[in-house]
Amino acid sequence: MSLQKLKAVFIEKLKGIYPADEAGNLFNLAIENLTGINLRNNSTATFAPDGCFMKMWDAIEKRLQQSEPIQYILNEAWFYDIPFYVNQSVLIPRPETEELVDWIIKDHKEKHDLSILDIGTGSGCIPVILKRKIPQSRVSSCDISNEALLVAQKNARKHKTEINFIQSDFLNKNNWSSFSATDIIVSNPPYIPQQEKSLMHDNVLAHEPHLALFVEDSNPLIFYAAIAEAGKTLLKDNGTIYVEIFEGLGKETQLLFENQGFNPVLKKDMQGKDRFVKARK
């Protein structure tokens, strides 16, 4: 079966789950992962699938038909400019988080003797990129999930970045003493209110870790309140907090940091949604 025929059958099987153009992109990702052929740069490439390949391919199709994200199937998600290992213990890195990381890099790439604390590391995408792009920095990163930390450590090793990983429940104030004073606190914490679940796609709800996604409706800013309070003691003079936020609570999150004595700036993402707060001590 030619690649063109394989692609046509693939798109047909996923009809009703993914639009044709998105299914085509999934096809390209899967082919590149399995064969190394980049169809975006070589659309006329040929390939003769054997029985072993077709067995793996059938398994991929079946998992996609169950709305499982392609990143978990391939155990790979690109973030910023490099691939990260991912599994269902961690969130799939999002383009919005790339914007958060890029903001930090642009603000601090020329600085030396810089310390960074990442809260809620997940796959490790934030600390790994920051260490790569600001190599003179000292980076620490924490997560409550040991399974997530194993993934983050694997990615740090893969990309040869030295990061101090700590297992810690950051909401427990007794744990803050284990962190050193730092110039930057960065976090993409759980921020989606439970009530938003009904608006989300099955591929997220059924496969991504809810611990890293959702907060209680009664206290949706719980992590930002903890980060702000901890920041008053953990941040060095003129230190800065960078956080990704829930789009529907931008003003409320900005006000929270303001009430804690910070000078916060609210920033929109590329889609024009309130998505980030930068708060200087």
C-alpha positions in Angstrom: 0.0 0.0 0.0 1.4 3.4 -1.0 1.7 6.3 1.5 -1.0 8.1 -0.4 -3.4 5.2 -0.2 -2.5 4.6 3.5 -3.2 8.3 4.2 -6.6 8.2 2.5 -7.6 5.1 4.5 -6.3 6.7 7.7 -8.4 9.9 7.2 -11.5 7.9 6.3 -11.2 5.8 9.5 -10.9 9.0 11.7 -13.8 10.8 10.0 -16.2 12.0 12.6 -13.4 12.3 15.2 -11.0 14.6 13.4 -11.5 17.0 10.4 -9.6 15.8 7.3 -6.9 18.4 7.6 -6.2 17.5 11.2 -6.3 13.8 10.5 -3.7 14.5 7.7 -1.4 16.2 10.2 -1.8 13.3 12.6 -0.8 10.9 9.7 2.3 13.0 9.0 3.3 12.9 12.7 2.8 9.2 13.0 4.7 8.4 9.7 7.6 10.6 10.7 7.8 9.0 14.2 7.7 5.4 12.8 9.8 5.8 9.6 11.7 9.1 9.8 10.0 10.3 6.6 9.0 14.0 6.9 6.1 14.3 4.5 5.8 18.1 5.1 9.1 18.5 3.3 8.9 15.5 1.0 5.3 14.9 0.0 6.2 12.5 -2.8 8.2 10.1 -0.6 7.6 6.4 -1.1 7.6 3.7 1.5 6.8 0.0 1.4 5.1 -1.0 4.6 5.8 -4.5 5.9 3.8 -6.7 8.2 5.5 -5.4 11.4 4.8 -1.8 10.4 1.2 -2.5 9.6 0.7 -4.1 13.0 2.0 -1.0 14.7 0.0 1.2 12.4 -3.3 -0.6 13.1 -2.6 -0.2 16.9 -2.1 3.6 16.3 -5.4 3.9 14.4 -7.4 2.0 17.0 -6.1 4.3 19.8 -6.8 7.4 17.8 -10.3 6.1 17.1 -10.7 6.1 20.9 -9.8 9.8 21.0 -6.4 9.1 22.6 -4.0 12.0 21.9 -1.3 11.2 19.3 1.3 12.5 21.7 0.6 9.8 24.2 0.5 7.1 21.5 3.9 8.2 20.1 5.2 9.2 23.6 6.4 12.4 22.1 5.3 16.0 22.1 7.3 18.9 20.6 7.7 22.0 22.8 9.5 25.2 21.8 12.1 23.6 19.5 12.7 20.1 20.8 10.8 16.8 21.4 9.8 15.7 24.9 8.8 12.3 26.1 5.3 12.3 27.5 2.9 9.7 28.9 -0.4 9.9 30.7 1.2 11.0 34.0 1.8 14.4 32.5 0.0 17.0 30.5 0.8 17.4 26.8 2.7 20.7 26.5 0.7 23.5 24.9 1.6 26.4 22.6 0.4 28.9 25.2 3.1 27.7 27.6 5.7 28.2 24.9 4.6 31.9 25.0 5.1 32.0 28.8 8.6 30.5 28.5 9.5 32.8 25.6 8.5 35.8 27.8 11.0 34.7 30.5 13.7 34.1 28.0 13.4 37.5 26.4 13.4 39.2 29.8 16.4 37.3 31.2 18.5 35.7 28.5 21.4 38.2 29.0 21.5 37.8 32.8 24.1 35.9 34.8 23.9 34.2 38.2 20.1 33.7 37.7 18.1 31.3 39.8 14.7 29.9 38.7 12.1 27.8 40.5 9.5 26.0 38.4 6.3 24.9 40.3 4.4 21.9 38.9 7.0 20.6 36.4 4.9 17.9 34.6 6.9 16.8 31.6 9.7 19.2 32.6 9.2 21.2 29.4 9.4 24.6 31.2 12.7 24.0 33.2 14.4 22.2 30.4 13.8 24.9 27.8 14.8 27.7 30.3 18.0 25.9 31.2 18.8 25.4 27.5 18.1 29.0 26.6 19.5 30.6 29.7 22.4 28.1 30.3 24.0 30.3 33.0 20.9 29.9 35.2 20.4 27.5 38.2 17.0 25.8 37.8 15.0 23.9 40.4 11.6 22.3 39.7 9.0 20.6 41.9 5.9 18.5 41.5 3.6 16.6 43.8 3.5 13.6 41.5 6.5 11.2 41.6 5.3 9.8 38.2 5.5 13.2 36.6 9.0 13.8 38.1 10.2 10.6 36.5 9.1 11.9 33.1 10.7 15.3 33.8 14.0 13.7 34.9 14.0 11.6 31.7 13.6 14.7 29.6 16.3 16.5 31.5 18.7 13.7 30.8 17.6 13.4 27.2 18.4 17.1 26.6 21.5 17.2 28.9 20.2 19.8 31.2 21.1 20.0 34.9 17.9 20.6 36.9 17.3 20.1 40.6 14.0 18.2 40.8 12.1 18.1 44.1 9.0 16.1 45.0 6.8 18.5 47.0 3.2 19.5 47.6 3.6 23.2 47.1 0.2 23.9 48.7 1.6 22.7 52.0 3.4 25.8 53.5 5.6 23.6 55.6 7.4 22.5 52.5 8.4 26.0 51.4 11.5 25.9 53.6 13.0 23.2 51.3 13.3 25.8 48.5 16.2 28.2 48.2 15.8 31.9 47.6 15.3 32.6 43.8 15.1 35.3 41.2 12.2 33.8 39.3 9.2 31.7 40.1 7.4 30.2 37.1 4.4 28.0 37.1 1.7 26.6 34.9 -0.4 25.2 37.7 -3.8 23.5 37.6 -6.3 26.3 36.9 -9.4 25.0 35.1 -12.5 25.1 37.3 -14.3 21.8 37.6 -17.4 23.4 36.0 -15.5 23.7 32.7 -15.3 20.0 32.3 -18.5 19.9 30.2 -16.9 22.2 27.7 -13.8 20.1 27.1 -13.0 17.5 24.5 -13.0 13.8 25.4 -9.4 13.4 24.4 -8.4 15.7 27.2 -10.9 14.5 29.9 -10.3 10.8 29.2 -6.5 10.8 29.0 -4.8 13.8 30.6 -4.2 13.8 34.3 -7.0 15.7 36.1 -4.6 16.5 39.0 -2.7 18.8 36.7 -5.7 20.3 35.1 -8.5 21.1 37.5 -9.2 23.1 40.7 -12.3 23.3 42.8 -14.9 25.8 41.7 -15.0 27.2 45.2 -11.3 28.2 45.2 -10.1 28.4 41.6 -7.1 30.7 42.5 -5.7 28.4 45.2 -2.3 27.9 43.5 -1.8 31.6 42.7 -2.6 32.5 46.3 0.1 30.0 47.4 2.6 31.2 44.8 2.1 34.8 45.8 2.4 34.1 49.5 5.5 32.0 49.0 7.0 34.5 46.7 7.1 37.2 49.4 9.7 35.1 51.2 11.3 33.0 48.5 11.9 35.7 45.9 15.0 37.8 46.1 14.8 41.6 45.9 13.2 42.6 42.6 12.4 38.9 41.9 9.6 38.1 39.5 6.7 35.6 39.2 5.5 34.4 35.8 2.4 32.3 35.7 0.0 30.9 33.1 -3.7 31.5 34.1 -7.3 30.6 33.4 -8.6 33.0 30.7 -11.8 33.7 32.6 -10.1 34.9 35.7 -7.5 37.2 34.4 -8.5 40.4 36.3 -9.1 38.4 39.5 -5.6 36.8 39.3 -4.0 40.1 38.6 -5.8 41.6 41.6 -4.7 38.7 43.8 -1.0 39.5 43.2 -1.6 43.2 43.6 -3.2 42.6 47.0 -0.2 40.6 48.0 2.1 43.6 47.3 3.3 42.7 43.8 3.3 44.8 40.7 1.4 42.5 38.3 1.0 42.8 34.5 -1.7 40.8 32.7 -0.8 39.6 29.2 -2.9 38.0 26.5 -1.9 35.0 24.4 -1.8 34.8 20.6 -5.5 34.1 20.5 -6.2 37.3 22.4 -7.2 35.5 25.7 -6.0 36.6 29.1 -3.3 34.0 29.7 -0.3 35.2 31.7 0.6 37.3 34.7 4.0 38.7 35.4 4.3 40.0 39.0 7.4 41.8 40.2 8.2 41.8 43.9 
